[in-house]
């Protein structure tokens, strides 16, 4: 899978990248806001891992725009902010999974798989609803 990690903490980016690269994924890392937007467009990842508090960019807009640009992409959001209202907003903007910081990079793949399963279950549920209406 192609994975883009957008995080302002370079150490955390490296830890997440190392963990996911060991899973035989193609991983790209982005630290700076401008780099994130261009990497998203040029790389077209299957999975985007991003935080909300981004330097020089509104993380909420980034998540929303990523969802609009790549509707089938899995979006995993990580944040030290974890109020119920914030998490609800993140999901409304298109996130598939939310991880509260501090996060254990070794658990990242489990969160990604959970997001993918949730997306697959949602697709199956929508397909069943569509077929039963016919």
LUMFI-288406 format. One record per residue (C-alpha): residue in one letter; residue number from 1; x, y, z. Coordinates in Angstrom, 3 decimals, always signed. Layout:
N
A, NUM, X, Y, Z
...
//
This chain:
134
X, 1, +0.000, +0.000, +0.000
X, 2, +1.062, +3.580, -0.587
X, 3, +1.104, +5.547, +2.668
X, 4, +1.721, +9.273, +3.180
X, 5, +2.559, +10.413, +6.718
X, 6, +2.054, +14.134, +7.477
X, 7, +3.210, +15.063, +10.973
X, 8, +5.050, +18.091, +12.379
X, 9, +7.199, +16.075, +14.802
X, 10, +10.128, +14.709, +12.743
X, 11, +10.940, +12.015, +15.318
X, 12, +7.369, +10.704, +15.317
X, 13, +7.321, +10.751, +11.505
X, 14, +10.497, +8.667, +11.422
X, 15, +9.162, +6.169, +13.989
X, 16, +5.858, +5.761, +12.140
X, 17, +7.637, +5.508, +8.796
X, 18, +10.024, +2.865, +10.096
X, 19, +7.172, +0.819, +11.565
X, 20, +5.093, +0.935, +8.374
X, 21, +8.030, +0.343, +6.020
X, 22, +8.666, -2.913, +7.854
X, 23, +5.194, -3.979, +6.695
X, 24, +6.313, -3.847, +3.023
X, 25, +4.447, -0.634, +2.288
X, 26, +5.612, +2.227, +0.109
X, 27, +5.839, +5.082, +2.609
X, 28, +6.476, +8.775, +2.034
X, 29, +7.036, +11.294, +4.785
X, 30, +6.098, +14.986, +4.780
X, 31, +6.836, +17.571, +7.472
X, 32, +6.111, +20.958, +5.929
X, 33, +2.616, +22.022, +4.900
X, 34, +3.449, +22.894, +1.304
X, 35, +5.255, +19.588, +0.904
X, 36, +2.237, +17.736, +2.295
X, 37, -0.190, +19.112, -0.270
X, 38, +2.117, +18.424, -3.212
X, 39, +3.006, +14.925, -1.918
X, 40, -0.682, +14.133, -1.558
X, 41, -1.393, +15.091, -5.160
X, 42, +1.689, +13.553, -6.784
X, 43, +1.869, +10.351, -4.686
X, 44, -1.899, +9.627, -4.558
X, 45, -1.640, +7.427, -1.451
X, 46, -3.977, +4.633, -0.467
X, 47, -3.627, +5.773, +3.145
X, 48, -3.058, +9.246, +4.594
X, 49, -1.883, +9.580, +8.184
X, 50, -2.024, +13.180, +9.345
X, 51, -2.292, +15.275, +12.427
X, 52, -4.733, +18.148, +12.923
X, 53, -2.389, +20.775, +14.340
X, 54, -0.254, +21.565, +11.328
X, 55, +2.206, +24.441, +10.975
X, 56, +1.209, +26.975, +8.307
X, 57, -1.911, +25.013, +7.339
X, 58, -5.384, +24.312, +8.659
X, 59, -5.397, +20.577, +9.377
X, 60, -9.181, +20.409, +9.160
X, 61, -9.104, +21.861, +5.637
X, 62, -6.291, +19.482, +4.694
X, 63, -8.364, +16.458, +5.803
X, 64, -11.472, +17.756, +4.032
X, 65, -9.587, +18.522, +0.803
X, 66, -7.816, +15.150, +0.896
X, 67, -11.193, +13.396, +1.169
X, 68, -12.605, +15.419, -1.738
X, 69, -9.546, +14.763, -3.889
X, 70, -9.300, +11.041, -3.070
X, 71, -12.715, +9.713, -1.958
X, 72, -11.532, +6.090, -1.608
X, 73, -8.351, +6.875, +0.340
X, 74, -8.205, +5.760, +3.978
X, 75, -7.558, +8.721, +6.299
X, 76, -6.127, +8.192, +9.779
X, 77, -5.901, +11.299, +11.990
X, 78, -3.605, +11.568, +14.989
X, 79, -3.854, +14.381, +17.516
X, 80, -3.100, +15.380, +21.080
X, 81, -6.466, +17.170, +21.000
X, 82, -9.142, +14.627, +21.803
X, 83, -12.405, +16.265, +22.818
X, 84, -15.565, +14.535, +21.657
X, 85, -16.534, +17.561, +19.529
X, 86, -13.148, +17.584, +17.806
X, 87, -13.267, +13.870, +17.082
X, 88, -16.805, +14.185, +15.726
X, 89, -15.682, +17.023, +13.429
X, 90, -12.711, +14.998, +12.191
X, 91, -15.001, +12.112, +11.238
X, 92, -17.487, +14.466, +9.548
X, 93, -14.619, +15.878, +7.466
X, 94, -13.834, +12.405, +6.182
X, 95, -11.464, +10.643, +8.580
X, 96, -11.781, +6.870, +8.860
X, 97, -9.867, +6.481, +12.138
X, 98, -8.722, +8.720, +15.003
X, 99, -5.686, +8.018, +17.207
X, 100, -5.019, +10.043, +20.332
X, 101, -1.448, +11.092, +21.133
X, 102, +0.786, +9.952, +22.568
X, 103, +0.613, +7.031, +20.203
X, 104, +2.530, +3.808, +20.126
X, 105, +4.002, +3.530, +16.602
X, 106, +3.998, -0.263, +16.910
X, 107, +0.178, -0.134, +17.121
X, 108, -0.168, +2.021, +14.014
X, 109, -0.701, -0.902, +11.655
X, 110, -3.553, -2.152, +13.877
X, 111, -5.263, +1.246, +13.589
X, 112, -4.800, +1.242, +9.814
X, 113, -6.302, -2.229, +9.514
X, 114, -9.236, -1.157, +11.709
X, 115, -9.859, +1.847, +9.432
X, 116, -9.697, -0.318, +6.309
X, 117, -12.080, -2.904, +7.812
X, 118, -14.489, -0.131, +8.815
X, 119, -14.389, +1.301, +5.314
X, 120, -14.973, -2.142, +3.783
X, 121, -17.890, -2.840, +6.160
X, 122, -19.419, +0.535, +5.323
X, 123, -19.136, -0.217, +1.597
X, 124, -20.764, -3.627, +2.036
X, 125, -23.545, -2.120, +4.157
X, 126, -24.209, +0.592, +1.554
X, 127, -24.244, -2.009, -1.245
X, 128, -26.758, -4.149, +0.672
X, 129, -28.960, -1.089, +1.290
X, 130, -28.820, -0.234, -2.409
X, 131, -29.662, -3.776, -3.549
X, 132, -32.600, -4.082, -1.125
X, 133, -34.083, -0.853, -2.509
X, 134, -34.130, -2.181, -6.071
//
